[in-house]
Amino acid sequence: MPQEKVFPMTQEGKEKLEQELEYLKSVKRKEVVERIKIARSFGDLSENSEYDSAKEEQAFVEGRITTLENMIRNAKIIEEDAENSTTVSLGKSVTFVELPNGEEETYTIVGSAEADPFEGKISNDSPIAKSLMGKQVGDEVVVQTPGGEMNVRIIAVK
């Protein structure tokens, strides 16, 4: 039997997934079942787009529930590491500046389950995070990105 994937995440990230799971199970699932009932009442299912749409949504919701249950079951909570407060690691925010004279950028490195670049949370599997992990304040790092190399200097780790 293959080993299940571990999902590193913060406690906050796990709680968000648990809330989403609870919503899908207690609210969304019931809404979809009701949509299917209503669509069935329209008659012939072979040409019933409302029924097809509701069944597709049901499949999506059930798939998402399964995914969330797996992620929560295999979650590994990231512990705060006070000893290495200047070393970039999972769960920490890192501020860097692109060299020679770029703007400051700050990202929190999280597990892939809670990554959201629009909120400044990048996956530990991303090229930027992989390049920065284990580095310290003051280090200059070459980051391999799909758009080419980027040289950065780490200026803060929290």
KOLGUVO-786912 format. One record per atom (N, C-alpha, C): chain; atom name; x negated, y, z. Coordinates in steps of 0.05 Angstrom, whole numbers, plus 5000, padded with zeros to 4 digits. Example, Ala and Ser with C-alpha at 12.3 -4.5 7.8 and 13.67 -1.06 7.14 Angstrom:
2
[site A, N, [4736, 4886, 5156]]
[site A, CA, [4754, 4910, 5156]]
[site A, C, [4736, 4934, 5156]]
[site A, N, [4743, 4955, 5142]]
[site A, CA, [4727, 4979, 5143]]
[site A, C, [4742, 5001, 5157]]
This chain:
158
[site A, N, [4983, 4976, 5000]]
[site A, CA, [5000, 5000, 5000]]
[site A, C, [4982, 5025, 5000]]
[site A, N, [4986, 5043, 4981]]
[site A, CA, [4969, 5067, 4981]]
[site A, C, [4974, 5085, 5005]]
[site A, N, [4953, 5099, 5013]]
[site A, CA, [4955, 5117, 5035]]
[site A, C, [4970, 5142, 5027]]
[site A, N, [4989, 5151, 5044]]
[site A, CA, [5005, 5175, 5038]]
[site A, C, [4988, 5200, 5040]]
[site A, N, [4994, 5219, 5023]]
[site A, CA, [4980, 5245, 5023]]
[site A, C, [4986, 5260, 5049]]
[site A, N, [4965, 5272, 5060]]
[site A, CA, [4969, 5289, 5084]]
[site A, C, [4972, 5317, 5074]]
[site A, N, [4991, 5332, 5087]]
[site A, CA, [4997, 5359, 5080]]
[site A, C, [4988, 5378, 5103]]
[site A, N, [4964, 5390, 5100]]
[site A, CA, [4955, 5409, 5120]]
[site A, C, [4973, 5434, 5119]]
[site A, N, [4981, 5444, 5143]]
[site A, CA, [4997, 5468, 5144]]
[site A, C, [4997, 5480, 5172]]
[site A, N, [5005, 5505, 5173]]
[site A, CA, [5007, 5518, 5199]]
[site A, C, [5032, 5509, 5213]]
[site A, N, [5034, 5513, 5239]]
[site A, CA, [5059, 5507, 5253]]
[site A, C, [5082, 5523, 5241]]
[site A, N, [5077, 5548, 5235]]
[site A, CA, [5098, 5565, 5223]]
[site A, C, [5107, 5553, 5196]]
[site A, N, [5088, 5544, 5180]]
[site A, CA, [5095, 5532, 5154]]
[site A, C, [5113, 5507, 5158]]
[site A, N, [5106, 5490, 5177]]
[site A, CA, [5121, 5466, 5182]]
[site A, C, [5150, 5473, 5191]]
[site A, N, [5152, 5494, 5208]]
[site A, CA, [5179, 5502, 5217]]
[site A, C, [5196, 5513, 5194]]
[site A, N, [5183, 5527, 5175]]
[site A, CA, [5198, 5536, 5152]]
[site A, C, [5209, 5513, 5135]]
[site A, N, [5192, 5492, 5132]]
[site A, CA, [5201, 5469, 5117]]
[site A, C, [5224, 5455, 5131]]
[site A, N, [5221, 5453, 5158]]
[site A, CA, [5243, 5440, 5174]]
[site A, C, [5269, 5456, 5171]]
[site A, N, [5267, 5482, 5171]]
[site A, CA, [5292, 5499, 5168]]
[site A, C, [5304, 5494, 5140]]
[site A, N, [5287, 5494, 5119]]
[site A, CA, [5297, 5489, 5092]]
[site A, C, [5311, 5461, 5091]]
[site A, N, [5298, 5441, 5103]]
[site A, CA, [5309, 5414, 5103]]
[site A, C, [5336, 5414, 5116]]
[site A, N, [5338, 5426, 5139]]
[site A, CA, [5363, 5427, 5154]]
[site A, C, [5385, 5441, 5137]]
[site A, N, [5379, 5463, 5124]]
[site A, CA, [5398, 5477, 5107]]
[site A, C, [5407, 5459, 5084]]
[site A, N, [5388, 5446, 5071]]
[site A, CA, [5396, 5428, 5048]]
[site A, C, [5414, 5406, 5058]]
[site A, N, [5408, 5394, 5081]]
[site A, CA, [5424, 5371, 5090]]
[site A, C, [5451, 5380, 5101]]
[site A, N, [5452, 5402, 5115]]
[site A, CA, [5477, 5409, 5129]]
[site A, C, [5495, 5428, 5112]]
[site A, N, [5484, 5443, 5094]]
[site A, CA, [5500, 5462, 5079]]
[site A, C, [5501, 5456, 5049]]
[site A, N, [5477, 5456, 5036]]
[site A, CA, [5476, 5453, 5007]]
[site A, C, [5487, 5426, 4997]]
[site A, N, [5481, 5405, 5012]]
[site A, CA, [5490, 5378, 5004]]
[site A, C, [5521, 5378, 5003]]
[site A, N, [5534, 5389, 5023]]
[site A, CA, [5563, 5390, 5024]]
[site A, C, [5574, 5408, 5001]]
[site A, N, [5561, 5430, 4996]]
[site A, CA, [5570, 5447, 4974]]
[site A, C, [5570, 5433, 4947]]
[site A, N, [5549, 5418, 4942]]
[site A, CA, [5546, 5403, 4917]]
[site A, C, [5567, 5381, 4915]]
[site A, N, [5572, 5367, 4937]]
[site A, CA, [5592, 5346, 4936]]
[site A, C, [5620, 5358, 4930]]
[site A, N, [5625, 5381, 4942]]
[site A, CA, [5651, 5395, 4936]]
[site A, C, [5653, 5403, 4907]]
[site A, N, [5630, 5413, 4895]]
[site A, CA, [5630, 5420, 4867]]
[site A, C, [5636, 5396, 4849]]
[site A, N, [5625, 5373, 4857]]
[site A, CA, [5629, 5348, 4841]]
[site A, C, [5659, 5341, 4843]]
[site A, N, [5671, 5342, 4867]]
[site A, CA, [5699, 5336, 4870]]
[site A, C, [5717, 5353, 4852]]
[site A, N, [5711, 5379, 4853]]
[site A, CA, [5726, 5398, 4837]]
[site A, C, [5723, 5392, 4807]]
[site A, N, [5698, 5387, 4799]]
[site A, CA, [5693, 5382, 4770]]
[site A, C, [5707, 5356, 4761]]
[site A, N, [5708, 5336, 4779]]
[site A, CA, [5721, 5311, 4772]]
[site A, C, [5751, 5315, 4767]]
[site A, N, [5763, 5334, 4781]]
[site A, CA, [5791, 5339, 4778]]
[site A, C, [5798, 5351, 4751]]
[site A, N, [5778, 5361, 4736]]
[site A, CA, [5783, 5372, 4710]]
[site A, C, [5788, 5350, 4689]]
[site A, N, [5784, 5325, 4696]]
[site A, CA, [5790, 5304, 4677]]
[site A, C, [5766, 5292, 4664]]
[site A, N, [5768, 5286, 4638]]
[site A, CA, [5748, 5272, 4623]]
[site A, C, [5719, 5281, 4630]]
[site A, N, [5704, 5262, 4642]]
[site A, CA, [5677, 5268, 4651]]
[site A, C, [5657, 5269, 4628]]
[site A, N, [5664, 5257, 4605]]
[site A, CA, [5644, 5256, 4583]]
[site A, C, [5639, 5283, 4571]]
[site A, N, [5658, 5301, 4573]]
[site A, CA, [5655, 5328, 4562]]
[site A, C, [5658, 5350, 4583]]
[site A, N, [5650, 5343, 4607]]
[site A, CA, [5654, 5361, 4630]]
[site A, C, [5628, 5373, 4638]]
[site A, N, [5622, 5398, 4629]]
[site A, CA, [5597, 5410, 4635]]
[site A, C, [5594, 5418, 4664]]
[site A, N, [5617, 5424, 4677]]
[site A, CA, [5616, 5430, 4706]]
[site A, C, [5607, 5406, 4722]]
[site A, N, [5617, 5382, 4714]]
[site A, CA, [5609, 5358, 4728]]
[site A, C, [5579, 5352, 4723]]
[site A, N, [5571, 5354, 4698]]
[site A, CA, [5542, 5349, 4691]]
[site A, C, [5524, 5368, 4707]]
[site A, N, [5532, 5393, 4709]]
[site A, CA, [5516, 5413, 4723]]
[site A, C, [5515, 5406, 4753]]
[site A, N, [5537, 5399, 4764]]
[site A, CA, [5538, 5392, 4793]]
[site A, C, [5522, 5367, 4799]]
[site A, N, [5522, 5348, 4781]]
[site A, CA, [5507, 5323, 4785]]
[site A, C, [5477, 5329, 4783]]
[site A, N, [5469, 5347, 4764]]
[site A, CA, [5441, 5355, 4762]]
[site A, C, [5432, 5369, 4787]]
[site A, N, [5449, 5387, 4798]]
[site A, CA, [5442, 5401, 4822]]
[site A, C, [5440, 5381, 4846]]
[site A, N, [5458, 5362, 4846]]
[site A, CA, [5456, 5341, 4867]]
[site A, C, [5430, 5326, 4866]]
[site A, N, [5421, 5319, 4842]]
[site A, CA, [5396, 5305, 4839]]
[site A, C, [5372, 5322, 4848]]
[site A, N, [5373, 5348, 4842]]
[site A, CA, [5352, 5367, 4850]]
[site A, C, [5352, 5368, 4881]]
[site A, N, [5375, 5372, 4893]]
[site A, CA, [5377, 5375, 4922]]
[site A, C, [5366, 5350, 4936]]
[site A, N, [5375, 5327, 4927]]
[site A, CA, [5366, 5301, 4939]]
[site A, C, [5336, 5297, 4935]]
[site A, N, [5326, 5305, 4912]]
[site A, CA, [5297, 5303, 4908]]
[site A, C, [5281, 5322, 4926]]
[site A, N, [5291, 5346, 4930]]
[site A, CA, [5278, 5365, 4948]]
[site A, C, [5279, 5355, 4977]]
[site A, N, [5302, 5343, 4985]]
[site A, CA, [5304, 5332, 5012]]
[site A, C, [5283, 5311, 5016]]
[site A, N, [5280, 5293, 4997]]
[site A, CA, [5260, 5271, 4999]]
[site A, C, [5232, 5283, 5001]]
[site A, N, [5226, 5303, 4984]]
[site A, CA, [5200, 5315, 4984]]
[site A, C, [5194, 5328, 5011]]
[site A, N, [5213, 5344, 5021]]
[site A, CA, [5210, 5357, 5047]]
[site A, C, [5206, 5337, 5070]]
[site A, N, [5222, 5316, 5070]]
[site A, CA, [5219, 5296, 5091]]
[site A, C, [5191, 5284, 5090]]
[site A, N, [5181, 5278, 5067]]
[site A, CA, [5154, 5267, 5064]]
[site A, C, [5133, 5287, 5073]]
[site A, N, [5136, 5312, 5066]]
[site A, CA, [5116, 5333, 5074]]
[site A, C, [5116, 5336, 5104]]
[site A, N, [5139, 5337, 5116]]
[site A, CA, [5141, 5340, 5145]]
[site A, C, [5130, 5316, 5160]]
[site A, N, [5137, 5292, 5150]]
[site A, CA, [5128, 5267, 5162]]
[site A, C, [5097, 5265, 5161]]
[site A, N, [5085, 5275, 5140]]
[site A, CA, [5056, 5273, 5136]]
[site A, C, [5041, 5300, 5141]]
[site A, N, [5054, 5318, 5156]]
[site A, CA, [5042, 5344, 5161]]
[site A, C, [5019, 5341, 5181]]
[site A, N, [4998, 5356, 5176]]
[site A, CA, [4975, 5357, 5195]]
[site A, C, [4973, 5387, 5202]]
[site A, N, [4980, 5393, 5227]]
[site A, CA, [4980, 5421, 5236]]
[site A, C, [4951, 5431, 5238]]
[site A, N, [4946, 5454, 5227]]
[site A, CA, [4920, 5467, 5228]]
[site A, C, [4917, 5480, 5255]]
[site A, N, [4896, 5471, 5269]]
[site A, CA, [4891, 5483, 5296]]
[site A, C, [4873, 5507, 5293]]
[site A, N, [4876, 5526, 5311]]
[site A, CA, [4860, 5550, 5312]]
[site A, C, [4832, 5543, 5322]]
[site A, N, [4811, 5551, 5307]]
[site A, CA, [4784, 5545, 5314]]
[site A, C, [4770, 5571, 5323]]
[site A, N, [4770, 5576, 5349]]
[site A, CA, [4759, 5600, 5360]]
[site A, C, [4729, 5601, 5358]]
[site A, N, [4716, 5578, 5359]]
[site A, CA, [4687, 5578, 5358]]
[site A, C, [4675, 5589, 5332]]
[site A, N, [4687, 5582, 5310]]
[site A, CA, [4677, 5591, 5284]]
[site A, C, [4695, 5613, 5273]]
[site A, N, [4697, 5635, 5288]]
[site A, CA, [4715, 5656, 5280]]
[site A, C, [4706, 5672, 5256]]
[site A, N, [4681, 5669, 5248]]
[site A, CA, [4672, 5683, 5224]]
[site A, C, [4668, 5665, 5200]]
[site A, N, [4676, 5640, 5203]]
[site A, CA, [4674, 5621, 5181]]
[site A, C, [4701, 5617, 5168]]
[site A, N, [4702, 5618, 5141]]
[site A, CA, [4727, 5614, 5127]]
[site A, C, [4736, 5585, 5129]]
[site A, N, [4760, 5581, 5138]]
[site A, CA, [4771, 5554, 5140]]
[site A, C, [4802, 5555, 5137]]
[site A, N, [4814, 5532, 5136]]
[site A, CA, [4842, 5529, 5133]]
[site A, C, [4857, 5544, 5156]]
[site A, N, [4877, 5560, 5149]]
[site A, CA, [4893, 5574, 5168]]
[site A, C, [4882, 5602, 5175]]
[site A, N, [4859, 5609, 5164]]
[site A, CA, [4848, 5636, 5169]]
[site A, C, [4853, 5655, 5145]]
[site A, N, [4853, 5681, 5152]]
[site A, CA, [4855, 5701, 5131]]
[site A, C, [4827, 5711, 5125]]
[site A, N, [4822, 5714, 5100]]
[site A, CA, [4796, 5722, 5091]]
[site A, C, [4799, 5747, 5073]]
[site A, N, [4783, 5767, 5079]]
[site A, CA, [4782, 5791, 5063]]
[site A, C, [4756, 5792, 5048]]
[site A, N, [4758, 5797, 5022]]
[site A, CA, [4733, 5799, 5006]]
[site A, C, [4736, 5821, 4986]]
[site A, N, [4713, 5829, 4975]]
[site A, CA, [4713, 5850, 4955]]
[site A, C, [4699, 5839, 4930]]
[site A, N, [4711, 5843, 4907]]
[site A, CA, [4698, 5834, 4882]]
[site A, C, [4674, 5852, 4876]]
[site A, N, [4652, 5840, 4869]]
[site A, CA, [4628, 5855, 4863]]
[site A, C, [4627, 5862, 4834]]
[site A, N, [4615, 5884, 4825]]
[site A, CA, [4601, 5903, 4842]]
[site A, C, [4618, 5923, 4856]]
[site A, N, [4641, 5931, 4846]]
[site A, CA, [4656, 5952, 4860]]
[site A, C, [4686, 5948, 4857]]
[site A, N, [4695, 5924, 4863]]
[site A, CA, [4723, 5918, 4862]]
[site A, C, [4738, 5926, 4887]]
[site A, N, [4764, 5921, 4886]]
[site A, CA, [4781, 5927, 4909]]
[site A, C, [4781, 5904, 4929]]
[site A, N, [4788, 5911, 4954]]
[site A, CA, [4790, 5890, 4975]]
[site A, C, [4815, 5873, 4969]]
[site A, N, [4812, 5848, 4974]]
[site A, CA, [4835, 5829, 4973]]
[site A, C, [4835, 5812, 4998]]
[site A, N, [4858, 5807, 5008]]
[site A, CA, [4860, 5790, 5032]]
[site A, C, [4880, 5767, 5027]]
[site A, N, [4872, 5743, 5033]]
[site A, CA, [4888, 5719, 5030]]
[site A, C, [4886, 5702, 5055]]
[site A, N, [4908, 5689, 5061]]
[site A, CA, [4908, 5668, 5082]]
[site A, C, [4906, 5641, 5068]]
[site A, N, [4888, 5625, 5077]]
[site A, CA, [4884, 5598, 5065]]
[site A, C, [4901, 5578, 5080]]
[site A, N, [4920, 5567, 5065]]
[site A, CA, [4939, 5548, 5076]]
[site A, C, [4939, 5522, 5060]]
[site A, N, [4954, 5502, 5070]]
[site A, CA, [4957, 5478, 5054]]
[site A, C, [4975, 5483, 5030]]
[site A, N, [4974, 5465, 5011]]
[site A, CA, [4990, 5469, 4986]]
[site A, C, [5020, 5470, 4992]]
[site A, N, [5029, 5458, 5013]]
[site A, CA, [5058, 5458, 5019]]
[site A, C, [5069, 5485, 5025]]
[site A, N, [5052, 5503, 5035]]
[site A, CA, [5063, 5530, 5043]]
[site A, C, [5050, 5553, 5027]]
[site A, N, [5035, 5546, 5006]]
[site A, CA, [5022, 5567, 4990]]
[site A, C, [5043, 5585, 4976]]
[site A, N, [5038, 5610, 4977]]
[site A, CA, [5055, 5630, 4964]]
[site A, C, [5038, 5655, 4958]]
[site A, N, [5026, 5656, 4934]]
[site A, CA, [5008, 5678, 4927]]
[site A, C, [5021, 5705, 4930]]
[site A, N, [5047, 5707, 4926]]
[site A, CA, [5060, 5733, 4928]]
[site A, C, [5061, 5743, 4957]]
[site A, N, [5058, 5724, 4976]]
[site A, CA, [5057, 5732, 5004]]
[site A, C, [5028, 5731, 5014]]
[site A, N, [5009, 5728, 4996]]
[site A, CA, [4981, 5728, 5004]]
[site A, C, [4972, 5702, 5016]]
[site A, N, [4986, 5680, 5011]]
[site A, CA, [4979, 5654, 5021]]
[site A, C, [4970, 5636, 4997]]
[site A, N, [4945, 5628, 4997]]
[site A, CA, [4935, 5612, 4975]]
[site A, C, [4928, 5584, 4985]]
[site A, N, [4932, 5565, 4967]]
[site A, CA, [4927, 5537, 4974]]
[site A, C, [4898, 5531, 4978]]
[site A, N, [4892, 5513, 4996]]
[site A, CA, [4864, 5505, 5000]]
[site A, C, [4853, 5490, 4976]]
[site A, N, [4871, 5483, 4957]]
[site A, CA, [4862, 5469, 4933]]
[site A, C, [4857, 5489, 4910]]
[site A, N, [4862, 5515, 4914]]
[site A, CA, [4858, 5535, 4893]]
[site A, C, [4828, 5540, 4890]]
[site A, N, [4821, 5549, 4865]]
[site A, CA, [4792, 5555, 4860]]
[site A, C, [4780, 5575, 4880]]
[site A, N, [4795, 5596, 4886]]
[site A, CA, [4785, 5617, 4905]]
[site A, C, [4780, 5604, 4932]]
[site A, N, [4800, 5590, 4943]]
[site A, CA, [4797, 5579, 4970]]
[site A, C, [4774, 5558, 4970]]
[site A, N, [4773, 5541, 4950]]
[site A, CA, [4751, 5521, 4949]]
[site A, C, [4724, 5534, 4950]]
[site A, N, [4721, 5556, 4936]]
[site A, CA, [4695, 5570, 4935]]
[site A, C, [4689, 5584, 4962]]
[site A, N, [4709, 5593, 4976]]
[site A, CA, [4705, 5608, 5001]]
[site A, C, [4702, 5591, 5026]]
[site A, N, [4714, 5567, 5026]]
[site A, CA, [4714, 5550, 5049]]
[site A, C, [4686, 5545, 5059]]
[site A, N, [4682, 5548, 5086]]
[site A, CA, [4657, 5543, 5098]]
[site A, C, [4637, 5567, 5097]]
[site A, N, [4644, 5587, 5082]]
[site A, CA, [4627, 5611, 5080]]
[site A, C, [4633, 5630, 5103]]
[site A, N, [4615, 5649, 5107]]
[site A, CA, [4618, 5668, 5130]]
[site A, C, [4618, 5697, 5121]]
[site A, N, [4625, 5714, 5140]]
[site A, CA, [4625, 5743, 5135]]
[site A, C, [4598, 5751, 5125]]
[site A, N, [4597, 5767, 5103]]
[site A, CA, [4572, 5776, 5092]]
[site A, C, [4562, 5759, 5069]]
[site A, N, [4572, 5734, 5066]]
[site A, CA, [4563, 5717, 5045]]
[site A, C, [4573, 5727, 5018]]
[site A, N, [4556, 5725, 4997]]
[site A, CA, [4565, 5731, 4970]]
[site A, C, [4570, 5704, 4957]]
[site A, N, [4593, 5702, 4943]]
[site A, CA, [4602, 5676, 4933]]
[site A, C, [4610, 5679, 4903]]
[site A, N, [4603, 5659, 4887]]
[site A, CA, [4612, 5658, 4860]]
[site A, C, [4637, 5641, 4859]]
[site A, N, [4659, 5653, 4850]]
[site A, CA, [4685, 5638, 4849]]
[site A, C, [4690, 5631, 4820]]
[site A, N, [4695, 5606, 4815]]
[site A, CA, [4702, 5597, 4788]]
[site A, C, [4732, 5599, 4785]]
[site A, N, [4742, 5615, 4767]]
[site A, CA, [4770, 5618, 4762]]
[site A, C, [4776, 5611, 4733]]
[site A, N, [4801, 5605, 4726]]
[site A, CA, [4808, 5599, 4698]]
[site A, C, [4799, 5622, 4679]]
[site A, N, [4798, 5646, 4690]]
[site A, CA, [4790, 5669, 4673]]
[site A, C, [4760, 5674, 4672]]
[site A, N, [4744, 5657, 4685]]
[site A, CA, [4715, 5660, 4686]]
[site A, C, [4705, 5663, 4714]]
[site A, N, [4680, 5670, 4717]]
[site A, CA, [4667, 5673, 4743]]
[site A, C, [4674, 5700, 4755]]
[site A, N, [4676, 5700, 4782]]
[site A, CA, [4681, 5725, 4796]]
[site A, C, [4661, 5724, 4820]]
[site A, N, [4646, 5746, 4824]]
[site A, CA, [4628, 5748, 4846]]
[site A, C, [4642, 5764, 4868]]
[site A, N, [4642, 5754, 4893]]
[site A, CA, [4655, 5768, 4915]]
[site A, C, [4637, 5768, 4939]]
[site A, N, [4642, 5787, 4957]]
[site A, CA, [4628, 5787, 4983]]
[site A, C, [4650, 5786, 5005]]
[site A, N, [4647, 5767, 5023]]
[site A, CA, [4666, 5764, 5045]]
[site A, C, [4661, 5786, 5066]]
[site A, N, [4682, 5802, 5072]]
[site A, CA, [4678, 5824, 5091]]
[site A, C, [4692, 5820, 5117]]
[site A, N, [4711, 5801, 5119]]
[site A, CA, [4725, 5796, 5144]]
[site A, C, [4738, 5768, 5144]]
[site A, N, [4739, 5756, 5167]]
[site A, CA, [4753, 5730, 5170]]
[site A, C, [4768, 5732, 5197]]
[site A, N, [4794, 5727, 5196]]
[site A, CA, [4811, 5728, 5220]]
[site A, C, [4825, 5702, 5224]]
